[in-house]
Amino acid sequence: MEKKSQVYFTDFRIDRGDTITKKMQRLMEKAGIGTIDFDGKFVAIKMHFGELGNLSFLRPNYAKAVADLVKSKGGKPFLTDCNTLYPGFRKNALEHMDCAEENGFSEASTGCHIIIGDGLRGTDEVDVPIHNGTILQEAHIGHAIMDADVFIALTHFKGHEETGFGGTIKNIGMGCGSRAGKMAQHCEGKPKVDLNRCRGCKRCAKECGSDAISYPNGKCVIDKVKCKGCGRCIGACAFDAISPEVWNANGLLGEKIAEYSMAVTYGRPCFYINVIRDVSPNCDCCVENDAPIIPNIGMLCSFDQVALDQASVDLCNKAEPISNSQIGDNEKKGAKLTGNLFHDSNPQTDSESALRHGEEIGLGSRSYDLIIMK
């Protein structure tokens, strides 16, 4: 019988005098992070610094807990993320670091430096072969991330408007891609507009990542040449007027994300952490965060990113959805809840593709044993 991957879990309950960050460090130790040789090694800690206006991203305290533990083992940690494809507060390294600082991330608050992985303009990249890739041959990854000796992903586990959920695989695969890498992952899906539904509110243009939207007759028109297929307009439209032209685009996106994650992590020591709290329906890239769709659950660690995300999904699916949330709104509109939390929140998404394809290419296993630490 094939041995299952081990995923370690603990909830947010603590005794008086204890802290959640200390409990997370104990969980990391129990999961075996001490088996990694950190001595004198550069350690990339990949996380999301949050878009300005969003408040659901992980607090800097979590990053400091990881960095402090790495330093106690002789490692040289740095926090990292890559620039965004769409306009916002993280589209170049200077604004990205300003955004991180405004959201509380600094050397003082995290105990380590911050390095934007793909450089000033998002073009400092390395072309990395994808082991077992079946869709892509190579991935364009931020240079600093590939320079690290050890890689740790610290992930806020939440919903996502394109991939259903945003977990470790997406934090790595999409998050470590340079601007060209993000384009390579997104480019299969181009949106279309239902003019009967469009109200001409122009919210989609404000979110557009490529200045591809105009309103010549008071209705949204998307220039397919300029469009990068980032899908921000789909999530922005409150009237369901915009949808993918290629309906398997979100599924294909998940598969590409899994292959990019393989490129980042293959052949070097890696460790993965998911924190399931403030489970917003959409990504931390949004300038806002809607109310959580489920209560806070806990923290998980593993050496297997597929097993980690699968365990996180399973725990979320067992939780009772919050009625005053996007899921509750969908149910009030007549949607029947399926038990797949992330599909119920964002019905247009495919939350299975990254997990399925990740297992197929050897990124990890969907079979796991959940080991609970009190």
URMOVEN-V705030 format. One record per residue. N is the residue number from 1. D_CENTER is the distance of its C-alpha to the mean C-alpha in Angstrom with 1 decimal. Layout:
n->{N/N}
d_center->{D_CENTER/D_CENTER}
This chain:
n->{1/2/3/4/5/6/7/8/9/10/11/12/13/14/15/16/17/18/19/20/21/22/23/24/25/26/27/28/29/30/31/32/33/34/35/36/37/38/39/40/41/42/43/44/45/46/47/48/49/50/51/52/53/54/55/56/57/58/59/60/61/62/63/64/65/66/67/68/69/70/71/72/73/74/75/76/77/78/79/80/81/82/83/84/85/86/87/88/89/90/91/92/93/94/95/96/97/98/99/100/101/102/103/104/105/106/107/108/109/110/111/112/113/114/115/116/117/118/119/120/121/122/123/124/125/126/127/128/129/130/131/132/133/134/135/136/137/138/139/140/141/142/143/144/145/146/147/148/149/150/151/152/153/154/155/156/157/158/159/160/161/162/163/164/165/166/167/168/169/170/171/172/173/174/175/176/177/178/179/180/181/182/183/184/185/186/187/188/189/190/191/192/193/194/195/196/197/198/199/200/201/202/203/204/205/206/207/208/209/210/211/212/213/214/215/216/217/218/219/220/221/222/223/224/225/226/227/228/229/230/231/232/233/234/235/236/237/238/239/240/241/242/243/244/245/246/247/248/249/250/251/252/253/254/255/256/257/258/259/260/261/262/263/264/265/266/267/268/269/270/271/272/273/274/275/276/277/278/279/280/281/282/283/284/285/286/287/288/289/290/291/292/293/294/295/296/297/298/299/300/301/302/303/304/305/306/307/308/309/310/311/312/313/314/315/316/317/318/319/320/321/322/323/324/325/326/327/328/329/330/331/332/333/334/335/336/337/338/339/340/341/342/343/344/345/346/347/348/349/350/351/352/353/354/355/356/357/358/359/360/361/362/363/364/365/366/367/368/369/370/371/372/373/374}
d_center->{32.4/29.0/27.5/24.4/21.4/21.4/18.7/19.8/19.3/20.8/20.9/21.3/25.1/27.0/30.7/32.3/32.0/28.8/25.3/21.8/20.8/23.8/23.0/19.5/21.5/23.9/21.3/20.0/23.7/24.4/21.6/23.4/21.6/25.2/25.9/24.0/26.4/25.1/28.5/28.5/25.1/22.5/19.2/15.9/13.5/10.1/8.4/7.6/11.2/10.9/12.9/16.5/17.6/14.4/15.2/12.6/10.5/11.7/15.3/16.5/18.6/16.0/15.5/19.3/19.8/17.9/19.7/23.0/22.8/22.2/25.1/27.3/27.0/28.0/24.7/23.8/20.2/18.4/15.1/13.3/10.8/12.0/13.5/12.5/14.4/15.4/17.9/16.9/17.1/14.9/16.6/18.7/18.9/21.6/20.0/16.6/18.5/20.5/17.5/16.3/19.9/20.4/17.5/19.3/18.0/21.0/22.9/24.9/22.2/20.0/22.8/21.5/21.1/18.2/18.0/16.2/15.5/16.9/19.8/21.5/21.0/18.0/20.6/20.9/19.5/20.6/21.1/20.1/21.7/19.5/21.3/22.2/20.4/22.0/20.5/20.0/22.2/20.3/17.1/17.2/15.4/15.8/19.1/18.7/15.9/18.3/21.1/19.9/21.8/19.3/15.5/13.6/9.9/9.7/6.8/7.2/7.3/8.1/9.2/8.3/11.3/11.0/9.4/10.6/7.9/4.1/5.0/6.2/7.0/4.2/3.4/7.0/8.2/7.2/6.7/10.0/11.8/14.6/15.7/17.6/14.9/12.7/16.0/16.7/13.7/14.3/18.1/19.3/18.8/21.1/21.8/25.2/26.9/29.2/31.8/33.4/30.3/29.5/30.9/30.6/28.7/26.8/23.5/21.9/23.6/22.1/18.6/19.5/18.0/21.3/24.2/25.0/26.1/29.6/32.0/35.4/36.8/34.8/32.2/28.9/29.4/26.6/27.7/26.4/27.3/25.2/22.3/19.2/17.8/14.6/15.2/15.0/18.6/18.0/15.9/18.4/21.5/23.0/25.7/23.9/25.7/23.0/21.6/20.6/23.7/22.6/21.5/19.9/17.6/14.5/15.5/16.2/12.8/11.3/14.1/13.6/10.0/11.6/14.4/12.6/11.1/14.8/16.0/14.2/15.2/18.5/21.6/20.7/20.1/16.6/15.5/12.4/11.9/10.2/11.6/12.3/13.8/14.0/12.2/12.1/12.5/10.2/7.3/8.1/9.2/12.1/15.2/15.8/14.5/16.6/18.0/16.2/16.8/17.8/19.1/17.5/17.6/17.1/15.5/15.1/15.6/16.4/17.3/16.0/12.3/13.3/15.6/13.2/10.8/14.1/15.7/13.1/13.5/17.2/17.5/15.9/18.2/21.1/20.6/22.7/21.0/22.0/24.6/24.0/20.6/19.2/20.1/23.5/24.1/23.4/25.8/28.4/28.3/29.3/26.2/26.8/24.2/23.4/21.9/18.5/16.8/13.9/16.6/18.9/16.6/15.6/18.4/17.8/14.6/14.7/12.5/14.7/14.6/11.8/13.4/16.9/16.6/15.0/18.0/20.4/19.8/19.9/16.4/17.2/18.9/18.2/21.4/21.1/23.3/21.9/23.7/24.0/24.9/26.8}
